Amino acid sequence: MISSRLITVFFVNFRLCLLEIYSNRMRSLITSLGIFLGVASLLANLAFVRAMDNDVRKNLEQIGGLSIVTIKKIDPTTKKERIKFQQTQPLTVSKVQNALENFRFSATILPKLDLHWKPIRFASKEGWARVSAAGESHQDAYNYTIGEGRWLSDEEASKHKAEAVIGLLAAERVFGKGIDPLDKEVVFNGKVFKIVGTIKTGDKFDRRAMEFFVNYYYYVGQCGGANSPVGEVAVKLSKSEDAPMAAREIRTRIASLSRGIENISVETNGDKINEMKAAGMGMKILLLAIAAISLLVGGISIMNIMFATIGDRIREIGIRKALGARKDDILMQFLIEAVLVCFVGGIPGMFLGGSVTLFPPGIFPFVPALALSDYLLALGFTLAAGFLAGLFPALRAANMQPIEALRF
């Protein structure tokens, strides 16, 4: 009996609230503007927060997963360190190879020389690319996707064949737009390299679109640099769970080759991922705080208007109470009205906030993405904002005495 009465009262109040909102359309629209902007801001920020999380996962794939250990040289920061480091040999690929002899963990060295930005010539044209020398295992370790052709071959390098793979944006700058780079020959560092493959990337902001790879073993054999100092050397382990122990042992072994002087740092990709997450956490908190403040401002504006509305409808409240309306009936009426006003702004705000996912790739550095849970969260915030914004005005209306209200 009680439940049927509540349902009846709910629908009666719902119709009254719809009539009130329709009768004051302009006021309702202006009142809901804060919630509209707040919900739109919340969803847009959630889209970019999710994009940042996706970017972290993408970076994890591009840095080879959790089985990669990276050995980096340490640059001296004091005069004492500079003198001490001069007594040791610089970091080289051959030094790491010596350190990993009889290594108890199954590991593969991923040789790479970063040659930085260099000019690539094709006929009379010249374009710049981020040039590196890497081995055959580099593709699988760092999840490079080949668009056309194939990756570099160590076997072909042993036959003194100069091969290269190139990113699509770098190819466009070297060859021109719309020209297929496959099997074409370019000149780099005085040597002629044949393009045997192109690097496929998701968008033009991907750094891999500007990369140009030559085979490491060909480069050090024909262009020199077998014992050239490098900034870092990567090692791929067969088991990712061995990474922390392997990192400690590599550090000890290389230090023993450097007279006990630790002039290198060894870090796992797990460490890098934690650093990326920590760096992104501050941005996530900032974005969500902006959205929360927007919703708070929208809720306060609705609360103010609801208080003003109750002041204009005191006589209506008195008449309803005189005709038998209970305290909870009046409370429900104004709570429903506040929630409906929030939905007037919240639903269009959800469409506006979700529209950031419809932009074509390349507009933003990240690719915004939203899940169903994000829309449900925005809907929940809209409902909560309406309930909290209408609670105190509704309590004030419900607690009015009929005789005093009828005097207005």
Buried (B, 14 or more C-beta within 10 A) or exposed (E): EEEEEEEEBBEBBBEBBEEBBEEBEEBBBEBBBBBBBBBBBBBBBBBBBBBBBBBBEBEBEBBBBBBBBBBBBEEBEEEEBEEBBEEBEBBBBBBBEEBBEEBEBEBBBBBBBEBEEEEBEBEEEEBBBBBBBBBBBBBEBBEBEBBBBEBBBBEBBEEEBBBBBBBBBBBBBBBEEEEEBBEBEBBBBEBEBBBBBBBBBEBEBBEBBBBBBBBBBBBBBBBEBBEEEBEBBBBBBEEBEBBEEBBEBBBEBBBEBBEEBBBBBBBBBBBBBEEBEEEBEEEBEEBBEBBBEBBBBBBBBBBEBBEEBBEEBBEBBBBBBEEEBEEEBBBBBBBBBBBBBBBBBBBBBBEBBBBBBEEEEEEBEBBBBBEEEBBEBBBEBBBBBBBBBBBBBBBBBBEBEBEEBBEE
